């Protein structure tokens, strides 16, 4: 097996502080490094569509909500796992690009619905198709069984850290 940068870091810790088991640093460090590298690969892909990663996150969240492709700002915040303040800023920027629109919620006059525009839906669908292919490319070093095992392990870690679906919170 080929070593990675974290093997080198852990070896340094073993030499400097043999009294401490630094192996958790290897797990957390690898997750952090993989996250940064995957995010770079995703960002590079979305840039080819004139999108930033966060823009696709919002557009994709609205797209996967199904017709009529709209959510309240609060639901959008919960579904995209970002703060309400960040959602407001992102909504304003996407409004400026004509990819989403705001409309009053007929069921609650105090609430605003955020809806994909036709151009937003078209861009999200176009980007989505290549996005999946890009993720296949990014995960190509792992076989299907390894990907499934990794997904199971990460799910266990995330739920243990409190990352639950909306109905489980």
C-alpha positions as CSV (number, residue, x, y, z in Angstrom):
1,X,0.0,0.0,0.0
2,X,1.3,3.4,-0.9
3,X,1.5,5.9,2.0
4,X,0.0,9.3,2.0
5,X,1.0,12.6,3.6
6,X,-0.7,11.7,6.9
7,X,1.5,8.6,7.3
8,X,4.5,11.0,7.3
9,X,2.8,13.3,9.8
10,X,1.9,10.4,12.1
11,X,5.5,9.1,11.9
12,X,6.7,12.5,13.0
13,X,4.3,12.5,16.0
14,X,5.5,8.9,16.9
15,X,9.1,10.1,16.9
16,X,8.4,13.4,18.8
17,X,5.8,12.1,21.2
18,X,5.8,8.3,21.4
19,X,3.8,8.5,24.6
20,X,0.7,9.7,22.6
21,X,-1.4,7.6,20.3
22,X,-1.9,10.1,17.4
23,X,-3.8,7.6,15.2
24,X,-7.1,9.7,15.5
25,X,-5.2,12.5,13.8
26,X,-4.8,10.2,10.8
27,X,-8.5,9.6,10.5
28,X,-9.6,13.2,11.1
29,X,-6.7,14.6,9.0
30,X,-7.6,12.2,6.1
31,X,-11.3,13.2,6.2
32,X,-10.3,16.9,6.2
33,X,-7.8,16.5,3.4
34,X,-10.2,14.4,1.3
35,X,-12.9,17.0,1.9
36,X,-10.7,19.8,0.6
37,X,-9.5,17.8,-2.4
38,X,-13.1,16.7,-3.3
39,X,-14.3,20.3,-2.9
40,X,-11.6,21.5,-5.3
41,X,-12.7,18.9,-7.8
42,X,-16.3,19.9,-7.5
43,X,-15.6,23.6,-7.7
44,X,-13.5,23.2,-10.8
45,X,-16.3,21.3,-12.5
46,X,-19.0,23.8,-11.5
47,X,-16.8,26.7,-12.8
48,X,-17.2,25.2,-16.3
49,X,-20.9,26.0,-16.0
50,X,-20.3,29.5,-14.6
51,X,-21.3,28.3,-11.1
52,X,-19.8,28.3,-7.7
53,X,-20.2,25.2,-5.5
54,X,-22.6,27.0,-3.2
55,X,-24.7,28.2,-6.1
56,X,-25.3,24.7,-7.3
57,X,-26.0,23.6,-3.7
58,X,-29.0,26.1,-3.6
59,X,-30.1,25.4,-7.2
60,X,-29.8,21.6,-6.7
61,X,-31.7,21.8,-3.4
62,X,-34.6,23.6,-5.1
63,X,-34.4,21.2,-8.1
64,X,-34.6,18.0,-5.9
65,X,-37.5,19.5,-4.0
66,X,-39.6,18.7,-7.1
67,X,-42.2,20.7,-8.8
68,X,-42.9,23.6,-8.4
69,X,-39.2,23.8,-7.4
70,X,-39.8,26.2,-4.5
71,X,-39.1,26.3,-0.8
72,X,-39.3,28.8,2.0
73,X,-36.0,30.4,3.0
74,X,-36.1,28.5,6.2
75,X,-36.7,25.1,4.5
76,X,-33.9,26.0,2.0
77,X,-31.6,26.7,4.9
78,X,-32.4,23.4,6.6
79,X,-32.2,21.4,3.4
80,X,-28.9,22.9,2.3
81,X,-27.3,22.8,5.8
82,X,-26.4,26.5,6.0
83,X,-27.4,29.3,8.3
84,X,-30.4,31.5,7.5
85,X,-28.1,34.6,7.2
86,X,-26.0,32.8,4.6
87,X,-29.1,31.7,2.7
88,X,-30.4,35.2,2.6
89,X,-27.1,36.4,1.1
90,X,-27.0,33.6,-1.4
91,X,-30.6,34.1,-2.4
92,X,-29.8,37.8,-3.1
93,X,-26.9,36.8,-5.3
94,X,-28.9,34.2,-7.3
95,X,-31.8,36.6,-7.7
96,X,-29.3,39.0,-9.3
97,X,-28.4,36.3,-11.8
98,X,-32.0,35.5,-12.6
99,X,-31.7,31.9,-11.5
100,X,-34.3,32.1,-8.8
101,X,-37.3,34.3,-8.0
102,X,-39.0,35.4,-4.8
103,X,-42.7,35.1,-4.3
104,X,-45.1,35.6,-1.3
105,X,-46.2,32.3,0.2
106,X,-50.0,32.1,-0.3
107,X,-50.3,29.8,2.7
108,X,-48.4,32.2,5.0
109,X,-48.2,35.9,4.2
110,X,-45.2,36.4,6.5
111,X,-43.2,33.8,4.5
112,X,-41.5,34.1,1.1
113,X,-41.0,31.3,-1.3
114,X,-37.8,30.9,-3.3
115,X,-38.4,29.4,-6.7
116,X,-36.2,28.2,-9.5
117,X,-36.7,30.2,-12.7
118,X,-36.7,28.4,-16.0
119,X,-33.1,29.4,-16.7
120,X,-32.2,28.3,-13.1
121,X,-33.8,24.9,-13.6
122,X,-32.2,24.5,-17.0
123,X,-28.7,25.3,-15.6
124,X,-29.2,23.1,-12.6
125,X,-30.3,20.1,-14.8
126,X,-27.4,20.6,-17.2
127,X,-24.8,20.9,-14.4
128,X,-26.3,17.9,-12.6
129,X,-25.7,15.5,-15.4
130,X,-21.9,16.2,-15.6
131,X,-21.7,16.6,-11.8
132,X,-22.5,12.9,-11.3
133,X,-19.9,11.9,-13.9
134,X,-17.4,14.2,-12.1
135,X,-18.1,12.5,-8.8
136,X,-17.6,9.1,-10.4
137,X,-14.2,10.3,-11.6
138,X,-13.3,11.7,-8.2
139,X,-14.1,8.4,-6.6
140,X,-12.5,6.2,-9.2
141,X,-9.7,5.0,-7.0
142,X,-12.3,3.1,-4.9
143,X,-14.2,0.1,-6.3
144,X,-18.0,-0.1,-5.9
145,X,-17.7,-2.2,-2.7
146,X,-15.1,0.1,-1.2
147,X,-17.4,3.1,-2.0
148,X,-20.3,1.4,-0.3
149,X,-18.2,0.5,2.8
150,X,-16.8,4.1,3.0
151,X,-20.4,5.5,2.7
152,X,-21.5,3.3,5.5
153,X,-18.6,4.3,7.8
154,X,-19.1,8.0,7.1
155,X,-22.8,7.7,7.7
156,X,-22.1,6.1,11.1
157,X,-19.6,8.8,11.9
158,X,-22.0,11.6,10.8
159,X,-25.0,10.3,12.7
160,X,-22.8,9.9,15.8
161,X,-21.8,13.5,15.4
162,X,-25.5,14.5,15.3
163,X,-26.0,14.9,11.5
164,X,-29.6,13.5,11.2
165,X,-32.2,13.9,8.5
166,X,-34.8,16.7,9.2
167,X,-37.4,14.2,10.6
168,X,-34.7,12.7,13.0
169,X,-33.8,16.1,14.5
